[in-house]
Amino acid sequence: MRFRQHQSQARQQTLRLLGWFVFMVGVLVLLVNIVLAVVYKLVLPLSTGWPVLFFETNTGLVLLFVLGGCWVETLRLRDGGGVRVAHWMGGVEVQDTAQPLHRRLLNVADEMALASGLRAPRVFVLPCEDAINAFVAGWSPDDAALCVTQGALEQLDRAELQGLVAHEFGHLVEGDVRLSMRLLALVWGLSLVHGWGRLWMTPDEQGRVQPAAWLLGGVFAALGWLGWCAGRLLQAAVSRQREFLADARAIQFTRDREGLGRVLRKALHEHRTLGAHLHHPQADALNFMWLTAAGWAPWLASHPPLSERIQRLYGRDMGPLPTSREPVADEDEPRRLERSALMAALPAAVPGLAVPTLASVTAVRAQSALRLVPDADTAEILGRLQRLTGPLQRRLAVMGLVMQPDNEAELRFWRQSGQGLHDAERLLDDVRRLPAGWRVPEFERLLALVAYEPLEQRRGLVVAVREMLRVDGRVSARERLWWLALRHRMGEVTAPHGFIRPVTGQGRDLSQLTAVERDTAATFTAYLARLLPIESHAGAPTPEGMAWFRAVMLRCQTTRESPLPACQPPDADGLMQALAGVQELSWMMRPQLVRAWVEEALNHSRGGLLSQPTADALRLAASLLDTPIPPALAAHYPKPAS
């Protein structure tokens, strides 16, 4: 499954569908005017013309209902965010209790928060729902609430629960929760007239119906039905595309298609065999937010068919999977430790391990604060770089950030690549004058923009940077690391390698790596030892780099008496194999490895402070592992603009 390609397609289709939503509002106004005009002529067939402001009044009333209803519903949804929706559905917030199922859910939510780079949302269980399902609600990741049914907790194993939760985090990362709540408000506004009409047609407590009220309500319900259908149709279409995108994100976060795939197959079994459904009376109101949902008709279904989603995951048709209860023993899911308890226990578990304290991180931030606040000259440079819109301009800026400033061969190659661009020298001057702490963040920002360019331009950038670095006959360890980060950011499009193999072993620490995982981590760490904490311009690491390598690998040993692997930097092929190996570590192991690199780099740096080249190498290495950087490393860089 090429999930990056599906992501791009889903985004484009979502924008088009939102445009159609606005178009449907206009169509609704037109249809209401036509219907009312026909009714007017039927009631007064002998009249000529139309009353004064007849069509303007109709249009104004329709827009008043739609926009007013949207505004009222938006205010209601904003009051409490996702937690309000969770309580509305009867959710019970999960605490770190003695129940292993609840602990597993909390642990999985923390793991996916780490994988996605978001803060963990508040977690709720829907105890009365025995079907496999979940949803996430809120206006942003900060006020989001993750709700999982009791049936999902009891019938999914850990890998499957990860796939389900990762799917919901995919909605968070893509901003779907805000989009869903806005669409909910719009649909409520569009169906307000229909709802009022139905309300007037409802009998009172004695079962009596006023004929005039019923007739008027029938007219409004019929008119409002047009808006209700239009809103539900477009809401369903937008939701269908976001489901494909969230499925792709789940694969990206877990590196395992089987987890989510088995969840969807089990849900398919429930729908076909058991007829499982949600019991809450308001569940249908959130139809488009659930992991899976059935529709009244295919064109009003808020989700694509489960068989189609499964086929996209596996690349072939897969049948339903019977459900079963998945018991969890108390010892299978350890209780989570608070961060303070974890930091207190870590040095005792690994003797000699130095853990950066809050004071040390604060000190680094204080020393870096002035350096990371752009002066007028830097702000002007950043402004010009951020205004680069042409593909060639962005390409040259990326190449300028990667190349060595004193390498004449690379400079000649860069200038040849920039022929025809009138402000090429100004661009080169901006890149060269950019302060050290801003170079990697600007590099990552530019790559994020290039990722949306056509395939040929992305492939051309990767090839051009590779040729530029090879033009002088050698590629340094630093240059290769930058190129690998560039290649990784371009994704499967420029470096196809088939489907990512699933990983196992969640809930372990570095001392529990398998022999193969330990050898892979040692090989890649030996490569970084040529750059940390002091760059070596020879083939072997410096003594400081050897000491850093030894300290990192001590964390990966079962006992301190176990023999350490040799610090042997790999060749190009060995490096690519080692990188593929560390990238396949679990989402909990990779952040631990990056933290070990950073903490030991601090321990082996003069004064306990990282040099900027060391910080850059660590940040690029973390980017290769798709892992958030620790606070002690983040202190060397400006905060991203919100």
C-alpha positions as MATLAB code, in Angstrom:
seq = 'MRFRQHQSQARQQTLRLLGWFVFMVGVLVLLVNIVLAVVYKLVLPLSTGWPVLFFETNTGLVLLFVLGGCWVETLRLRDGGGVRVAHWMGGVEVQDTAQPLHRRLLNVADEMALASGLRAPRVFVLPCEDAINAFVAGWSPDDAALCVTQGALEQLDRAELQGLVAHEFGHLVEGDVRLSMRLLALVWGLSLVHGWGRLWMTPDEQGRVQPAAWLLGGVFAALGWLGWCAGRLLQAAVSRQREFLADARAIQFTRDREGLGRVLRKALHEHRTLGAHLHHPQADALNFMWLTAAGWAPWLASHPPLSERIQRLYGRDMGPLPTSREPVADEDEPRRLERSALMAALPAAVPGLAVPTLASVTAVRAQSALRLVPDADTAEILGRLQRLTGPLQRRLAVMGLVMQPDNEAELRFWRQSGQGLHDAERLLDDVRRLPAGWRVPEFERLLALVAYEPLEQRRGLVVAVREMLRVDGRVSARERLWWLALRHRMGEVTAPHGFIRPVTGQGRDLSQLTAVERDTAATFTAYLARLLPIESHAGAPTPEGMAWFRAVMLRCQTTRESPLPACQPPDADGLMQALAGVQELSWMMRPQLVRAWVEEALNHSRGGLLSQPTADALRLAASLLDTPIPPALAAHYPKPAS';
ca = [
       0.000    0.000    0.000;
       1.525    3.349   -1.014;
       0.015    5.338    1.779;
       1.760    8.611    0.898;
       0.126    8.546   -2.525;
      -3.275    7.879   -0.924;
      -2.692   10.785    1.481;
      -2.074   13.222   -1.369;
      -5.129   12.020   -3.285;
      -7.391   12.234   -0.241;
      -6.311   15.810    0.541;
      -7.047   16.972   -3.001;
     -10.439   15.281   -3.060;
     -11.357   16.765    0.305;
     -10.728   20.301   -0.958;
     -12.889   19.660   -3.997;
     -15.684   18.223   -1.882;
     -15.668   21.212    0.448;
     -16.065   23.409   -2.605;
     -19.059   21.327   -3.628;
     -20.484   21.815   -0.147;
     -20.576   25.570   -0.714;
     -22.093   24.918   -4.123;
     -24.832   22.801   -2.531;
     -25.814   25.667   -0.259;
     -26.343   27.758   -3.375;
     -28.355   24.946   -4.962;
     -30.490   24.720   -1.829;
     -31.273   28.435   -2.030;
     -32.219   28.048   -5.698;
     -34.464   25.025   -5.093;
     -36.260   26.672   -2.184;
     -37.002   29.721   -4.331;
     -38.302   27.511   -7.163;
     -40.528   25.458   -4.849;
     -41.957   28.529   -3.114;
     -42.545   30.198   -6.470;
     -44.515   27.173   -7.687;
     -46.520   27.071   -4.448;
     -47.289   30.797   -4.784;
     -48.617   30.350   -8.334;
     -50.696   27.342   -7.314;
     -52.271   29.258   -4.432;
     -52.748   32.478   -6.418;
     -52.997   31.400  -10.068;
     -54.462   34.692  -11.243;
     -51.724   36.869   -9.774;
     -49.167   38.544  -12.011;
     -45.546   38.954  -11.108;
     -44.156   38.351   -7.653;
     -44.499   40.131   -4.344;
     -41.894   42.760   -3.521;
     -38.597   41.197   -2.363;
     -40.127   37.725   -2.707;
     -36.957   35.943   -3.789;
     -34.690   38.118   -1.639;
     -36.757   37.266    1.441;
     -36.700   33.551    0.668;
     -32.939   33.622    0.149;
     -32.372   35.600    3.332;
     -34.499   33.234    5.412;
     -32.728   30.151    4.085;
     -29.293   31.665    4.756;
     -30.466   32.802    8.175;
     -31.523   29.278    9.080;
     -28.392   27.689    7.662;
     -25.825   30.170    8.960;
     -27.660   30.795   12.221;
     -28.046   27.084   12.891;
     -24.394   26.562   12.063;
     -23.365   29.316   14.483;
     -25.524   27.960   17.324;
     -24.243   24.413   16.863;
     -20.644   25.623   16.666;
     -21.007   27.433   19.997;
     -22.482   24.306   21.549;
     -19.691   22.102   20.258;
     -16.998   24.519   21.339;
     -18.201   24.354   24.924;
     -16.083   21.538   26.327;
     -14.546   20.249   23.106;
     -14.038   16.533   22.740;
     -14.642   15.786   26.434;
     -18.201   17.068   26.116;
     -18.823   14.767   23.167;
     -17.350   11.839   25.102;
     -19.625   12.494   28.082;
     -22.554   12.982   25.722;
     -21.962    9.440   24.424;
     -21.796    7.995   27.941;
     -18.009    7.659   28.036;
     -16.151    6.926   31.283;
     -12.657    8.400   31.521;
      -9.914    5.811   31.922;
      -7.553    6.217   34.860;
      -4.409    4.211   35.512;
      -6.294    1.585   37.480;
      -5.696   -2.053   38.297;
      -7.578   -3.168   35.171;
      -5.038   -4.459   32.611;
      -7.341   -3.655   29.675;
      -7.481   -0.017   30.729;
      -3.727    0.108   31.319;
      -3.129   -1.327   27.869;
      -5.361    1.296   26.287;
      -3.529    4.095   28.109;
      -0.132    2.671   27.150;
      -1.138    2.322   23.504;
      -2.484    5.896   23.474;
       0.849    7.121   24.868;
       2.774    5.141   22.245;
       0.743    6.573   19.388;
       1.090   10.076   20.837;
       4.840    9.591   20.761;
       4.721    8.181   17.234;
       2.604   11.047   15.901;
       4.333   13.829   17.842;
       1.081   14.888   19.514;
       0.144   15.098   23.150;
      -1.899   12.171   24.415;
      -5.639   12.956   24.466;
      -7.916   12.134   27.364;
      -9.056    8.531   26.991;
     -12.611    7.288   27.508;
     -14.271    3.887   27.343;
     -17.872    3.407   26.229;
     -18.863    0.595   28.618;
     -22.290   -0.084   27.101;
     -21.071   -0.652   23.546;
     -20.026   -4.197   22.691;
     -19.215   -3.584   19.006;
     -15.652   -2.893   17.851;
     -15.460    0.839   17.273;
     -13.841    4.104   18.344;
     -13.833    7.805   17.566;
     -11.873   10.928   18.436;
     -13.524   14.313   18.922;
     -12.380   17.831   19.662;
     -11.390   21.079   18.045;
      -7.646   20.416   18.316;
      -5.255   17.817   19.755;
      -5.159   19.883   22.965;
      -8.844   19.337   23.800;
      -9.302   15.998   22.039;
     -10.940   12.957   23.584;
     -10.354    9.399   22.387;
     -13.331    7.084   22.920;
     -13.028    3.308   22.529;
     -15.877    0.842   22.933;
     -15.741   -1.901   25.539;
     -16.110   -4.418   22.724;
     -12.898   -3.176   21.110;
     -10.985   -3.520   24.389;
     -12.179   -7.069   24.918;
     -11.967   -8.417   21.352;
      -8.732   -6.859   20.055;
      -5.197   -7.915   20.903;
      -2.487   -5.339   21.526;
      -1.358   -4.961   17.911;
      -4.968   -4.590   16.760;
      -5.686   -2.016   19.454;
      -2.627   -0.116   18.255;
      -4.006   -0.104   14.727;
      -7.375    1.175   15.909;
      -5.880    3.937   18.086;
      -3.368    4.854   15.358;
      -6.272    5.366   12.948;
      -7.839    7.853   15.364;
      -4.489    9.628   15.807;
      -4.374    9.854   12.023;
      -7.537   11.951   12.204;
      -5.866   14.157   14.830;
      -2.695   14.674   12.801;
      -4.614   15.557    9.645;
      -6.896   18.012   11.458;
      -9.939   15.871   10.756;
     -11.464   16.464   14.179;
     -11.834   20.178   13.510;
     -13.104   19.465   10.003;
     -15.613   16.919   11.330;
     -16.997   19.257   13.967;
     -17.327   22.075   11.452;
     -19.123   19.742    9.046;
     -21.372   18.616   11.868;
     -22.312   22.242   12.511;
     -22.919   22.902    8.803;
     -25.113   19.846    8.414;
     -27.059   20.805   11.505;
     -27.650   24.230    9.988;
     -28.721   22.769    6.652;
     -31.134   20.344    8.318;
     -32.516   22.888   10.807;
     -35.552   23.675    8.636;
     -36.248   19.950    8.223;
     -35.911   19.410   11.965;
     -38.314   22.213   12.810;
     -40.827   20.872   10.323;
     -40.640   17.425   11.890;
     -41.062   19.000   15.325;
     -44.295   20.784   14.308;
     -45.639   17.514   12.878;
     -45.010   15.636   16.134;
     -48.153   14.896   18.212;
     -48.417   16.442   21.665;
     -48.583   14.478   24.940;
     -52.233   13.598   24.291;
     -51.416   12.326   20.793;
     -53.222   15.230   19.106;
     -51.920   17.078   16.061;
     -53.053   20.546   14.961;
     -53.950   20.319   11.236;
     -52.540   23.767   10.434;
     -49.305   23.067   12.329;
     -49.008   19.673   10.708;
     -49.524   21.132    7.220;
     -47.029   23.935    7.816;
     -44.583   21.476    9.377;
     -44.925   19.186    6.368;
     -44.042   22.065    4.038;
     -40.978   22.997    6.099;
     -39.930   19.356    6.484;
     -40.190   18.843    2.728;
     -38.215   22.009    2.005;
     -35.664   21.195    4.679;
     -35.259   17.662    3.376;
     -33.361   19.093    0.430;
     -30.831   20.673    2.791;
     -30.672   17.561    4.946;
     -29.831   15.393    1.945;
     -27.305   17.867    0.574;
     -25.540   18.175    3.907;
     -25.468   14.444    4.624;
     -24.300   13.645    1.102;
     -21.315   15.979    1.194;
     -20.532   15.186    4.798;
     -20.437   11.517    3.898;
     -18.228   12.150    0.878;
     -15.712   14.189    2.878;
     -15.705   11.615    5.658;
     -15.073    8.764    3.225;
     -11.914   10.369    1.913;
     -10.666   11.191    5.416;
     -11.085    7.531    6.391;
      -8.706    6.457    3.650;
      -6.223    9.098    4.792;
      -6.473    8.033    8.446;
      -5.951    4.391    7.446;
      -2.764    5.417    5.650;
      -1.583    7.382    8.688;
      -2.184    4.363   10.912;
       0.167    2.297    8.758;
       2.727    5.091    8.932;
       2.549    5.293   12.735;
       2.600    1.554   13.499;
       4.584    0.271   10.513;
       2.178   -2.659   10.569;
      -0.771   -3.168    8.242;
      -1.879   -6.316   10.042;
      -3.023   -4.503   13.174;
      -5.535   -2.193   11.511;
      -6.238   -4.796    8.834;
      -7.417   -7.341   11.398;
      -9.537   -4.697   13.129;
     -11.368   -3.952    9.880;
     -11.741   -7.645    9.096;
     -13.226   -8.300   12.537;
     -15.566   -5.345   12.068;
     -16.572   -6.799    8.705;
     -17.396  -10.086   10.454;
     -19.543   -8.216   12.990;
     -21.461   -6.357   10.289;
     -22.095   -9.406    8.096;
     -22.645  -12.129   10.672;
     -23.570  -10.603   13.998;
     -25.294   -7.442   12.837;
     -23.411   -5.518   15.514;
     -24.519   -1.948   16.039;
     -24.108    0.881   18.524;
     -26.773    1.136   21.204;
     -26.547    4.779   22.257;
     -29.537    6.779   20.893;
     -27.238    9.584   19.716;
     -24.656    7.321   18.076;
     -26.091    8.059   14.632;
     -25.456   11.773   15.107;
     -21.726   10.991   15.177;
     -21.975    8.464   12.362;
     -19.133    9.993   10.369;
     -16.745   10.092   13.362;
     -16.685    6.367   14.128;
     -14.021    3.990   12.878;
     -16.720    2.069   11.017;
     -20.385    2.859   10.407;
     -23.223    1.602    8.239;
     -25.297    3.918    6.077;
     -28.908    4.013    5.011;
     -27.900    4.032    1.357;
     -24.520    3.813   -0.411;
     -24.647    7.437   -1.497;
     -25.302    8.572    2.084;
     -22.786    6.232    3.759;
     -20.277    8.191    5.822;
     -17.594    5.505    5.416;
     -16.268    3.628    2.403;
     -17.147   -0.077    2.333;
     -15.042   -2.116    4.724;
     -14.115   -4.473    1.898;
     -12.667   -1.545   -0.076;
     -10.639   -0.300    2.908;
      -9.302   -3.802    3.509;
      -8.417   -4.197   -0.163;
      -6.431   -0.947   -0.054;
      -4.502   -2.124    3.003;
      -3.577   -5.555    1.690;
      -3.589   -4.954   -2.029;
      -6.029   -7.844   -2.431;
      -9.382   -9.018   -1.133;
      -9.376  -10.445    2.384;
     -12.339  -12.096    4.069;
     -13.863  -11.329    7.469;
     -12.088  -12.476   10.616;
     -14.102  -14.043   13.469;
     -13.952  -12.185   16.758;
     -12.925  -13.653   20.071;
     -12.269  -12.452   23.577;
      -8.640  -11.483   24.144;
      -7.792  -12.028   27.834;
      -5.010   -9.899   29.313;
      -3.143  -11.069   32.386;
      -2.191   -8.475   34.949;
       1.505   -9.015   34.375;
       1.167   -8.705   30.571;
       0.627   -4.952   30.697;
       2.817   -3.186   33.280;
       1.488   -0.138   35.008;
       2.671    3.097   33.481;
       5.228    5.111   35.468;
       4.862    8.835   35.786;
       7.769   10.722   34.257;
       9.147   11.735   37.649;
       9.136    8.123   38.845;
      10.733    6.953   35.606;
      13.559    9.462   35.872;
      14.125    8.528   39.495;
      14.286    4.812   38.721;
      16.415    4.977   35.572;
      19.827    5.788   37.117;
      19.398    2.999   39.677;
      18.555    0.464   36.989;
      21.553    1.441   34.856;
      24.537    2.420   37.047;
      26.501    5.393   35.852;
      23.703    6.671   33.616;
      23.424   10.441   33.663;
      19.927   11.759   33.038;
      19.522   15.399   31.967;
      17.668   17.271   34.673;
      15.140   20.041   34.272;
      17.767   22.464   35.528;
      20.259   21.414   32.847;
      17.665   21.724   30.084;
      16.641   25.127   31.429;
      20.270   26.216   31.448;
      20.684   25.192   27.815;
      17.531   27.086   26.874;
      18.739   30.159   28.719;
      22.100   30.081   26.953;
      20.409   29.458   23.595;
      17.634   32.028   23.972;
      19.528   34.985   22.567;
      20.958   32.904   19.737;
      17.518   31.607   18.710;
      15.760   34.984   18.679;
      16.275   36.289   15.134;
      17.816   39.719   14.795;
      16.651   42.085   12.091;
      19.069   40.668    9.511;
      18.130   37.036   10.228;
      14.416   37.862   10.204;
      14.847   39.494    6.790;
      16.691   36.436    5.456;
      14.036   34.080    6.821;
      11.328   36.214    5.274;
      12.901   35.988    1.835;
      13.418   32.238    2.122;
       9.813   31.754    3.185;
       8.641   33.710    0.154;
      10.352   31.316   -2.268;
       7.613   29.873   -4.445;
       9.330   28.549   -7.564;
      10.475   24.905   -7.698;
      13.966   25.961   -8.845;
      14.283   28.482   -6.003;
      13.370   25.897   -3.372;
      15.647   23.328   -4.982;
      18.620   25.697   -4.903;
      17.887   26.683   -1.304;
      17.909   23.011   -0.225;
      21.128   22.372   -2.127;
      22.716   25.444   -0.565;
      21.858   24.256    2.936;
      23.386   20.824    2.296;
      26.639   21.791    0.597;
      29.849   22.711    2.384;
      30.356   26.507    2.169;
      34.099   26.214    1.428;
      33.851   23.457   -1.192;
      34.640   25.060   -4.560;
      33.559   22.022   -6.607;
      30.140   21.913   -4.947;
      29.811   25.683   -5.360;
      30.470   25.430   -9.112;
      27.868   22.657   -9.396;
      25.360   24.782   -7.481;
      25.892   27.783   -9.760;
      25.510   25.641  -12.865;
      22.210   24.341  -11.455;
      21.059   27.922  -10.841;
      21.740   29.231  -14.346;
      18.778   31.199  -15.590;
      17.624   32.309  -12.131;
      18.250   36.041  -11.905;
      18.465   36.196   -8.102;
      20.508   33.012   -7.620;
      23.460   34.779   -6.001;
      21.174   36.613   -3.587;
      19.623   33.285   -2.638;
      23.052   31.751   -2.064;
      24.070   34.699    0.088;
      20.918   34.316    2.207;
      21.583   30.617    2.750;
      25.203   31.231    3.708;
      24.353   34.010    6.189;
      21.628   31.984    7.894;
      22.672   31.365   11.544;
      23.634   27.793   12.406;
      20.635   27.147   14.666;
      18.194   27.965   11.867;
      19.698   25.818    9.099;
      18.198   22.399    9.880;
      14.715   23.788   10.719;
      14.737   25.726    7.438;
      15.923   22.607    5.606;
      13.018   20.608    7.058;
      10.510   23.378    6.258;
      11.601   23.502    2.624;
      11.415   19.718    2.288;
       7.871   19.763    3.655;
       6.936   22.126    0.795;
       8.838   20.172   -1.848;
       6.976   17.014   -0.791;
       3.844   18.406   -2.518;
       5.611   19.022   -5.845;
       5.300   16.619   -8.805;
       7.157   13.337   -8.735;
       9.771   14.294  -11.307;
      10.764   17.432   -9.422;
      11.140   15.530   -6.154;
      13.206   12.825   -7.784;
      15.274   15.471   -9.531;
      16.086   17.172   -6.218;
      17.335   13.943   -4.651;
      19.498   13.169   -7.696;
      20.841   16.737   -7.916;
      21.909   16.804   -4.267;
      23.569   13.402   -4.625;
      25.516   14.534   -7.698;
      26.534   17.788   -6.019;
      27.950   15.955   -3.007;
      29.870   13.539   -5.247;
      31.320   16.177   -7.548;
      34.574   16.467   -5.566;
      35.105   12.701   -5.496;
      34.184   12.081   -1.863;
      31.138   12.254    0.400;
      31.736   13.007    4.058;
      29.785   11.373    6.880;
      28.049   14.702    7.542;
      27.024   15.147    3.884;
      25.708   11.592    3.662;
      23.554   12.157    6.752;
      21.980   15.277    5.204;
      21.342   13.430    1.953;
      19.746   10.493    3.779;
      17.449   12.906    5.618;
      16.486   14.496    2.287;
      15.873   11.102    0.700;
      13.803    9.956    3.672;
      11.618   13.088    3.612;
      10.834   12.454   -0.034;
       9.462    9.074    1.085;
       8.619    5.984   -0.933;
       8.303    8.000   -4.146;
      12.071    8.488   -4.481;
      13.191    5.377   -2.631;
      10.653    2.593   -3.077;
      11.404   -0.393   -0.915;
       8.164   -2.342   -0.860;
       5.852   -2.622    2.072;
       7.267   -1.877    5.500;
       7.527   -5.060    7.538;
       5.507   -5.238   10.759;
       7.314   -4.847   14.058;
       6.779   -6.432   17.433;
       8.114   -6.017   20.927;
       6.161   -3.064   22.268;
       6.694   -2.197   25.910;
      10.441   -3.030   26.042;
      13.465   -0.872   26.794;
      16.918   -0.763   25.203;
      18.280   -3.475   27.457;
      15.747   -5.897   25.957;
      16.782   -5.559   22.316;
      17.209   -8.798   20.430;
      20.679   -9.700   19.191;
      19.814   -8.625   15.642;
      18.303   -5.334   16.817;
      21.344   -4.662   19.028;
      23.760   -5.283   16.153;
      21.732   -3.004   13.880;
      21.652   -0.212   16.473;
      25.399   -0.649   17.073;
      26.188   -0.322   13.356;
      24.180    2.869   12.906;
      25.493    4.302   16.195;
      29.052    3.570   15.015;
      28.337    5.650   11.919;
      27.105    8.550   14.062;
      30.224    8.201   16.219;
      32.154    9.786   13.328;
      30.078   12.925   13.907;
      29.496   12.939   17.687;
      30.427   14.689   19.868;
      33.281   15.921   17.623;
      33.285   15.323   13.884;
      36.047   13.106   12.598;
      37.466   13.863    9.158;
      39.195   10.487    9.071;
      37.626    7.108    8.527;
      37.498    6.238   12.232;
      35.729    8.074   15.088;
      37.617   10.322   17.477;
      38.359    9.083   21.030;
      35.385   11.151   22.189;
      33.232    9.430   19.588;
      34.429    6.008   20.736;
      33.558    6.888   24.348;
      30.129    8.114   23.260;
      29.510    4.889   21.309;
      30.502    2.771   24.310;
      28.190    4.700   26.654;
      25.232    4.335   24.279;
      25.793    0.628   23.790;
      26.037    0.089   27.560;
      22.369    1.040   27.665;
      21.615   -1.697   25.146;
      23.234   -4.468   27.194;
      21.257   -6.941   29.295;
      24.008   -6.819   31.934;
      27.017   -4.560   32.217;
      29.280   -7.614   32.054;
      28.066   -8.508   28.551;
      30.632   -7.862   25.793;
      30.154   -4.639   23.856;
      30.071   -4.640   20.045;
      33.012   -3.093   18.262;
      32.748    0.477   17.011;
      33.182   -0.167   13.287;
      31.658    2.510   11.031;
      29.870    0.803    8.110;
      30.380    1.276    4.401;
      27.569    2.679    2.245;
      25.725   -0.637    1.881;
      26.132   -1.461    5.565;
      24.826    1.971    6.498;
      21.665    1.537    4.427;
      21.020   -1.887    5.960;
      21.581   -0.537    9.463;
      19.293    2.428    8.810;
      16.549    0.129    7.554;
      16.971   -1.962   10.683;
      16.675    0.888   13.195;
      13.732    2.309   11.259;
      11.918   -0.991   11.827;
      12.305   -0.805   15.601;
       9.020   -0.221   17.417;
       7.651    3.252   18.047;
       8.666    2.897   21.703;
      12.226    1.735   21.040;
      13.278    4.399   18.550;
      12.624    7.372   20.874;
      14.587    5.561   23.588;
      17.535    5.130   21.213;
      17.428    8.795   20.180;
      17.251    9.854   23.827;
      20.275    7.682   24.594;
      22.203    9.362   21.775;
      21.310   12.837   23.025;
      21.912   12.186   26.715;
      25.298   10.556   26.137;
      26.264   13.339   23.736;
      25.536   15.784   26.569;
      27.595   13.651   28.966;
      30.569   13.628   26.586;
      30.422   17.258   25.414;
      32.503   19.978   26.961;
      30.564   21.708   29.726;
      27.584   19.425   29.132;
      26.482   21.537   26.140;
      26.033   20.256   22.605;
      27.858   21.984   19.774;
      25.653   23.062   16.898;
      27.097   20.457   14.456;
      26.416   17.747   17.056;
      22.863   18.988   17.571;
      22.296   19.072   13.799;
      23.528   15.491   13.393;
      21.275   14.288   16.207;
      18.250   16.105   14.806;
      18.802   14.663   11.331;
      19.236   11.182   12.826;
      15.981   11.578   14.767;
      14.280   12.674   11.543;
      15.464    9.479    9.851;
      13.775    7.500   12.626;
      10.562    9.614   12.483;
      11.001   10.376   16.173;
      10.354   13.633   18.091;
      13.522   15.178   19.464;
      14.096   15.285   23.256;
      13.826   18.659   25.085;
      17.582   18.892   25.622;
      18.060   18.783   21.833;
      15.037   20.956   21.010;
      16.621   23.710   23.141;
      19.193   24.300   20.382;
      16.565   25.310   17.837;
      13.873   27.959   17.490;
      10.354   26.888   18.257;
       8.279   26.216   15.132;
       5.789   28.906   14.261;
       2.292   28.031   15.462;
];
